[in-house]
């Protein structure tokens, strides 16, 4: 049985004042897939996320969601409403509010902040938030002021806030930047847990993190697709080694590339 694609990017090109940040890039994301998007600085990775979420409109190409909805020209809020959530590198939370209040606001995002804080919580709402607190590992800090959390905990809180909005695709830009080793490992485990029910695309520069948690990897270089496949396939590719190391791969460096 053929696996169904939740997202399809076909021949996407993005040009800024004559510079092509992305050139004929194609990407197919399956339902329930955790995909890592890697490449050197300037490869076009973040621009691809910008295209998918509607922040940037491509000069050419097409982006399809759910196998039938063309989202190429849709606005950011329209794409978000369809079920594509985007998390940027810096956490976006309400630091003066508690962890619980942040999650409540996220769950009822169509209400005003004031209405959210004073609305009566239903048992179903409490169950959903409780489940999310457990998943992100903050159940014992639900009453903490969000601004007092560690950097990693703030990232998990924002991920939890996004999950309460029930996206079908979650786009993450360098989620482990600035994290401790322990936080980084926990984030990798969290991403695998999330991918059980939804698709996830991660742009990441931490190659050790990618090696430890990636199954399928897409490598970009100069706005184009360079290599796609399993971690072993990507690591053993001469072109990938040349891009990352500036030279041809040999036996001594074959396991040091991404």
TORGU-93975 format. One line per field, with one value per residue (C-alpha): x, y negated, z negated; residue in three letters; residue number from 1. Coordinates in steps of 0.05 Angstrom, whole numbers, plus 5000, padded with zeros to 4 digits. Each point is the difference from the previous one (the first is absolute). Example, Ala and Ser with C-alpha at 12.3 -4.5 7.8 and 13.67 -1.06 7.14 Angstrom:
BEGIN
east <- [5246;5027];
north <- [5090;4931];
up <- [4844;5013];
martor <- [ALA;SER];
baro <- [1;2];
***
This chain:
BEGIN
east <- [5000;5027;5014;4961;5034;4975;5043;5029;5047;5012;5057;4998;5042;5008;5035;5019;5024;5032;5029;4969;4996;4963;5007;4952;4994;4952;4981;4949;4979;4961;4947;5032;5071;5056;5044;5065;5020;5074;5054;5053;4982;4965;4976;4927;4973;4964;4975;4966;4965;4980;4968;4963;4969;4984;5050;5034;4966;5040;5020;4983;4976;4942;4986;4943;4972;4960;5007;4951;5003;5046;5029;5052;4966;4963;5015;5034;4937;4962;5055;5002;4925;5007;5047;5072;5035;5067;5047;5058;5067;4985;4943;4937;4963;4968;5056;4960;4945;5003;5014;4927;4975;5044;4970;4929;5011;5028;4941;4949;5039;4937;4979;5031;5053;4953;4944;5046;5026;4932;4960;4977;5045;4964;5023;5018;5043;5036;5013;5030;5045;5019;5020;5041;5035;5021;5024;5045;5023;4974;4943;5036;5011;4930;4995;5069;5007;5020;5056;5034;5008;5066;5012;4984;4936;4977;5010;4959;4945;4993;4999;4945;4962;5004;4978;4937;4980;5003;5042;5009;5070;5049;5058;5058;5060;5062;4961;5061;5043;5026;4976;5041;5017;4945;4948;5022;4990;4932;4980;5019;4956;4944;5004;4994;4939;4968;5013;4955;4939;5024;5055;5060;5053;5062;5053;5062;5075;5018;5026;5008;4926;4982;5042;4967;4928;4991;4973;4991;5042;4995;5065;4998;5057;4997;4924;4997;4988;5068;4983;4941;4996;5016;5053;5049;4988;5011;5062;5033;4987;5063;4962;4974;5070;5028;4947;5011;5075;5023;5034;4986;4980;5048;4998;5025;4944;4942;4965;5011;4954;4926];
north <- [5000;4932;4953;4935;4933;4947;4947;4994;4945;5002;4962;4942;4940;4938;4938;4938;4942;5046;5049;5069;5023;5063;5031;5052;5034;5059;5033;5054;5009;5061;5004;5015;4987;4966;4966;4964;4945;4985;4964;4945;4929;4967;5067;4976;5043;4946;4969;5066;4998;4928;5023;5057;4956;4943;4949;4998;5011;5039;4969;5067;5069;5028;5022;5049;5019;5063;5024;4950;4930;4952;4954;4966;4932;5005;4953;5022;5001;5040;5052;5003;5011;5058;5035;4978;4972;4964;4991;4953;5007;4951;5024;4958;5006;4955;4995;4965;5053;5071;5062;5020;4932;5002;5067;4976;4940;5045;5047;4944;4956;4971;4968;4938;5010;4971;5047;5059;4988;4994;5050;5062;5060;5062;5068;5016;4938;5018;5070;4974;4951;5053;5047;4946;4982;5072;5005;4939;5018;4939;5030;4983;4928;4983;4943;4972;4933;5017;4948;5039;5064;5022;4987;5072;5000;4936;5035;5060;4954;4967;5067;5021;4937;5014;5073;4977;4966;5069;4987;5056;4975;4969;4959;4989;4955;5021;5024;5022;4938;4977;5063;5043;5071;5027;4952;5016;5075;4988;4957;5056;5048;4949;4993;5075;5000;4943;5035;5058;4957;4945;4982;4960;4962;4978;4953;5014;4984;5046;5060;5043;4989;5017;5064;5022;4988;4995;5056;4963;4939;4949;4963;4932;4962;4933;5002;5069;5072;5032;5067;5035;5066;5036;4973;5054;4983;4926;5009;5045;4952;4968;4937;4988;5009;4951;4947;5007;5011;4964;5063;5069;5051;5054;5057;4956;4948;5042;5001;4927;4971;4992];
up <- [5000;5021;4942;5003;4999;4951;5034;5070;5024;5075;5034;4950;5017;4956;5028;4961;5043;5050;4949;5001;4927;5023;5069;5025;4933;4992;4935;4983;4927;4979;4945;4933;5025;4963;5052;4987;5049;4997;5039;4993;4983;5059;5028;5001;4943;4961;5065;5016;4932;5016;5065;4968;4945;5047;4973;5068;5067;5051;5066;5034;4980;4961;4928;4987;4932;4986;5071;5029;4970;5037;4947;5044;4998;4934;4943;4935;4958;5053;5001;4924;4998;5049;4951;5011;4938;5001;4942;5006;4965;4943;4955;5004;4934;4948;4948;4946;5001;4972;5042;4992;5022;5062;5019;4987;5046;5054;4997;5006;5047;5033;4934;4971;4947;4947;5019;5001;4930;4969;5041;4964;5014;5024;4977;5072;5002;4936;5026;5064;4963;4950;5055;5033;4935;4992;5072;4994;4930;4964;4959;4935;5022;5024;4950;5015;5034;5071;4999;4943;5041;5030;5074;5018;4958;5035;5067;4976;4974;5067;5035;4952;5015;5074;4991;4964;5065;5032;5062;5050;5017;4951;5028;4952;5012;4960;4938;4960;5010;4932;4963;4953;5021;4955;5028;5071;4989;4968;5060;5048;4961;5000;5076;5009;4955;5038;5067;4978;5016;5046;5049;4978;5040;4962;5026;4958;4999;4941;5038;4938;4985;5072;4998;4935;5019;5076;5043;5065;5018;5056;5015;5035;5031;5036;5002;5031;4979;4991;4969;4967;4964;4935;4953;5023;5073;4988;4958;5052;5058;5030;5021;4930;4971;5051;4982;4925;4999;5062;5027;5025;4948;4980;4949;4943;5005;5025;4933;4983;5053;4998];
martor <- [UNK;UNK;UNK;UNK;UNK;UNK;UNK;UNK;UNK;UNK;UNK;UNK;UNK;UNK;UNK;UNK;UNK;UNK;UNK;UNK;UNK;UNK;UNK;UNK;UNK;UNK;UNK;UNK;UNK;UNK;UNK;UNK;UNK;UNK;UNK;UNK;UNK;UNK;UNK;UNK;UNK;UNK;UNK;UNK;UNK;UNK;UNK;UNK;UNK;UNK;UNK;UNK;UNK;UNK;UNK;UNK;UNK;UNK;UNK;UNK;UNK;UNK;UNK;UNK;UNK;UNK;UNK;UNK;UNK;UNK;UNK;UNK;UNK;UNK;UNK;UNK;UNK;UNK;UNK;UNK;UNK;UNK;UNK;UNK;UNK;UNK;UNK;UNK;UNK;UNK;UNK;UNK;UNK;UNK;UNK;UNK;UNK;UNK;UNK;UNK;UNK;UNK;UNK;UNK;UNK;UNK;UNK;UNK;UNK;UNK;UNK;UNK;UNK;UNK;UNK;UNK;UNK;UNK;UNK;UNK;UNK;UNK;UNK;UNK;UNK;UNK;UNK;UNK;UNK;UNK;UNK;UNK;UNK;UNK;UNK;UNK;UNK;UNK;UNK;UNK;UNK;UNK;UNK;UNK;UNK;UNK;UNK;UNK;UNK;UNK;UNK;UNK;UNK;UNK;UNK;UNK;UNK;UNK;UNK;UNK;UNK;UNK;UNK;UNK;UNK;UNK;UNK;UNK;UNK;UNK;UNK;UNK;UNK;UNK;UNK;UNK;UNK;UNK;UNK;UNK;UNK;UNK;UNK;UNK;UNK;UNK;UNK;UNK;UNK;UNK;UNK;UNK;UNK;UNK;UNK;UNK;UNK;UNK;UNK;UNK;UNK;UNK;UNK;UNK;UNK;UNK;UNK;UNK;UNK;UNK;UNK;UNK;UNK;UNK;UNK;UNK;UNK;UNK;UNK;UNK;UNK;UNK;UNK;UNK;UNK;UNK;UNK;UNK;UNK;UNK;UNK;UNK;UNK;UNK;UNK;UNK;UNK;UNK;UNK;UNK;UNK;UNK;UNK;UNK;UNK;UNK;UNK;UNK;UNK;UNK;UNK;UNK;UNK;UNK;UNK;UNK;UNK;UNK];
baro <- [1;2;3;4;5;6;7;8;9;10;11;12;13;14;15;16;17;18;19;20;21;22;23;24;25;26;27;28;29;30;31;32;33;34;35;36;37;38;39;40;41;42;43;44;45;46;47;48;49;50;51;52;53;54;55;56;57;58;59;60;61;62;63;64;65;66;67;68;69;70;71;72;73;74;75;76;77;78;79;80;81;82;83;84;85;86;87;88;89;90;91;92;93;94;95;96;97;98;99;100;101;102;103;104;105;106;107;108;109;110;111;112;113;114;115;116;117;118;119;120;121;122;123;124;125;126;127;128;129;130;131;132;133;134;135;136;137;138;139;140;141;142;143;144;145;146;147;148;149;150;151;152;153;154;155;156;157;158;159;160;161;162;163;164;165;166;167;168;169;170;171;172;173;174;175;176;177;178;179;180;181;182;183;184;185;186;187;188;189;190;191;192;193;194;195;196;197;198;199;200;201;202;203;204;205;206;207;208;209;210;211;212;213;214;215;216;217;218;219;220;221;222;223;224;225;226;227;228;229;230;231;232;233;234;235;236;237;238;239;240;241;242;243;244;245;246;247;248;249;250;251;252;253;254;255;256;257;258];
***
